[in-house]
Structure formats: C-alpha cells, structure tokens
Amino acid sequence: MKGPLFYSKILLFGEYGIIKDSKGLSIPYNFFNGALKKDSNPSQEALKSNKSLEKFSFYLESLSEKEPNLVTFDMEGLKSDIAEGMYFDSSIPQGYGVGSSGALVAAIYQKYAFDKITVLENLTREKLLRLKLIFGKMESFFHGKSSGLDPLNSYLSLPILINSKNNIESTSIPSQNTAGKGAVFLLDSGIVGETAPMVQIFMEQMKNTGFRKMLKEQFIKHTDACVEDFVSGNVTSLFGNLKQLSNVVLDNFKPMIPVEFQKLWKQGIDSNDYYLKLCGSGGGGYILGFTEDFEKAKAALKDHKLEVVYNF
C-alpha cells in the first residue's frame, strides 16, 4: 500500500503575526513530501512512526466523539491499517518549519475522514475555513495549538493567502522567473527547532504592552506590505519592506534566532546582499532568505547550505 503524496509548505510571510490577524502567504514546497505506507519489512523509523500514528488515532477518536458535527473518521479502517503496520513515510524534516505534521494530518484526513471536503469541489471561503478549523483541531495533537494552515496548504497543494483569521483564499503568485538573479532561499541552521516553546515565549512577550505595540505598528505593518508586494509582483517595494521586517525581527524576536545566526542576520541588513526572516516558529530549523542577487548571497553565506525555493 502507498497513499498519495502530500507536500511540505513554506510560510513566506505571517509567522507569529497571523496569531494576531496579520496577513500571511503560504506556498507548497514540493522538494519534501510524505505518504501513508505499509511495508512487509519495516525499518526502525517506520515502527516509530507506526507507534506515533497509534497515539494519534486515540486522539482522533476522542475528537470524533467530542465534535461529531465537525469531523468523524473511519476509525475501524484507521485502527486496522495501523495494526497492520501502516506508517507515514516522509522526507519532510521535523522541527524545520516546513510542515512535517501538516502533511501527515492532510494524508489522514484524505484517507479516513467521512464526508470530506475535496480539492475538486468549488472551494468557497466557508469550506476553506471549515477545513482550516478541522485541520487545526487535528494538528493540535502535535503542537498544543495549531492554526490548521500547514495541513490546509499540504492538502490543497495551492498557495494560500491569509487576509485575516476569518478570511483566507487560495491564490496565485507571479510565475517564477527561472532566469532571474533574485531568489527566495532556505538556509539550514543545522539545529532542530521546537514549535511549542517558541510559541510560549511569544505568548509571554504578548503580555508586555511595548511588545504588542511593536507587533501592531511595525511587525504586522511590514508583514502585510510584504504579502501585498509579493502577490502583486512588486519586487522593488518588496525588498524595501523586507529590510524593515528583517530589522524588526532581529530587534524583537532574538530568542527565536539561533545565537550563531544573529551576526549573519545583521550582516545581510547592513550589506543589502540578502535579508533573513523566520521560517515557521524559529529556534532552529530553516531560516528564510530573500536576495536580489543569489550569487552575491551565496558568496556571503558560503559556509552554509542554501536551497532555492523561488526565483525572481
């Protein structure tokens, strides 16, 4: 048995901000993917994933019982597949901010949910919000609290534009210019990040009036501007706003930036060779980079592993 592939995602803009109603833009990233599988000779990794699926199935059972009007699952089918050794075979790195649990949630929903909303139907805003709510409840098993956005992206395999908490839509982004010098890239920090502790730090800081003011007047303002520039293809304005956003993050989100990357972060802002921002909750995993000249950025970051996601 091998199920359909579900891809990783990258939240280009909106990390932390979307908790407080900023805009956001999330795109599928086909470089990594995962699928439900059964093997006659499972590896240690597969056995570990199978155990974790078993725990997840108990959680889904109680979710079906508690909220039958929201979502119910074919528990018999799921449990019997798990008993036969089903696991999630995934190349998506965990703790890297590219949606490893999101792809798993999408795969389980697609195979076992009753009365599911499918990708083929007319996806109204109501249906998208309902899916996001279901996925948020499912994924909170892994993170404590989830917006449901990662699984939504993985399930639909389309760019998602978040206008506000209750206003999301699938969108198109300008086609890549493969001959272009500019790029969005991933910088591998080599450290595994944990989502829950980072979100906890953020929630603690939100109790501080100064931090809330900065979030609203600077962080969300520049995030919203970046989303608008990216979707409309206004590259010149985008890089102006990215520089501001990168600066705000360096000044106010220090705990989320691994110490050894804070200097590189500042170097990008000072030289204008590249601008860095958080990819997901930070604390490790990937860092997202934007540059108008990828060769320059590559030279400046020559000791690090870079992966191009999108070309301008």
Secondary structure, 3 states (H helix, E strand, C coil): CECCCEEEEEEEECCCHHHHCCCEEEEEEEEEEEEEECCCCCCHHHHHHHHHHHHHHHHHHHHHHHCCCCCCECHHHHHHHHHCCCEEEECCCCCCCCCHHHHHHHHHHHHHECCCCCCCCCCCHHHHHHHHHHHHHHHHHHHCCCCCHHHHHHHHCCCEEEEECCEEEECCCCCCCCCCCCEEEEEECCCCCCHHHHHHHHHHHCCCHHHHHHHHHHHHHHHHHHHHHHHHCCHHHHHHHHHHHHHHHHHHCHHHCCHHHHHHHHHHHHHCCCEEEECCCCCCCEEEEEECCHHHHHHHCCCCCEEEEEEC
